[in-house]
Amino acid sequence: MEITKELRTLAKCTSGTLPVISVYLNTQWRDQHQRECVTTFLERHIRHARALEPETAAARQSLTWDLERLTQWG
């Protein structure tokens, strides 16, 4: 898979009225310290995103659901 092609495809996506969250992480570190740094990075940014206040209830619900999925995945 060519990452440039994938990024171009993603760049064409539109969300309509709901927010879109994109996360690109290198999770294949062999070093435990590097893996912990990636986890810390993701957790910090998820906390920042949780502090956002989308304008509509649907957008808030979408953001909450997406951040939960990212938390479980990360």
C-alpha positions in Angstrom: 0.0 0.0 0.0 1.4 3.4 -1.0 0.8 5.9 1.8 0.7 8.9 -0.6 -2.2 7.3 -2.5 -4.1 6.5 0.7 -3.6 10.1 2.0 -4.9 11.5 -1.2 -8.0 9.3 -1.0 -8.6 10.4 2.6 -8.1 14.0 1.7 -11.1 13.8 -0.6 -13.4 12.7 2.2 -16.0 15.1 3.6 -17.9 14.9 6.8 -20.9 17.0 6.1 -21.8 18.4 9.5 -20.0 15.9 11.7 -16.3 16.3 12.8 -13.7 14.0 11.3 -10.8 12.6 13.4 -7.7 11.3 11.7 -4.9 9.6 13.5 -1.7 8.3 11.9 0.7 6.6 14.3 3.7 4.4 13.8 2.9 1.6 16.2 5.5 -0.9 15.1 8.3 0.3 17.4 10.4 -2.6 18.8 11.6 -0.4 21.6 9.2 -0.3 24.6 10.0 3.3 25.4 9.0 4.4 21.9 5.7 2.5 22.1 5.0 4.2 25.4 5.8 7.6 23.8 3.2 6.9 21.1 0.6 5.9 23.7 1.3 9.0 25.7 1.0 11.2 22.6 -2.4 9.6 21.7 -3.8 9.9 25.2 -2.8 13.6 25.4 -4.4 14.4 22.1 -7.6 12.5 23.0 -7.8 14.5 26.2 -7.5 17.8 24.2 -10.2 16.6 21.8 -12.6 15.7 24.6 -12.3 19.3 25.7 -13.8 20.5 22.4 -17.4 21.6 22.3 -19.0 20.9 19.0 -22.0 23.0 18.2 -24.6 20.3 17.7 -25.7 17.3 19.7 -25.1 15.1 16.7 -21.5 16.4 16.4 -20.9 15.9 20.2 -22.2 12.4 20.0 -20.1 11.6 17.0 -17.0 13.0 18.6 -17.6 11.1 21.9 -18.1 7.9 20.0 -15.0 8.3 17.8 -12.8 9.2 20.8 -14.0 6.1 22.6 -13.1 4.0 19.7 -9.6 5.6 19.5 -9.1 5.1 23.2 -10.0 1.4 22.9 -7.8 1.0 19.8 -4.9 3.0 21.2 
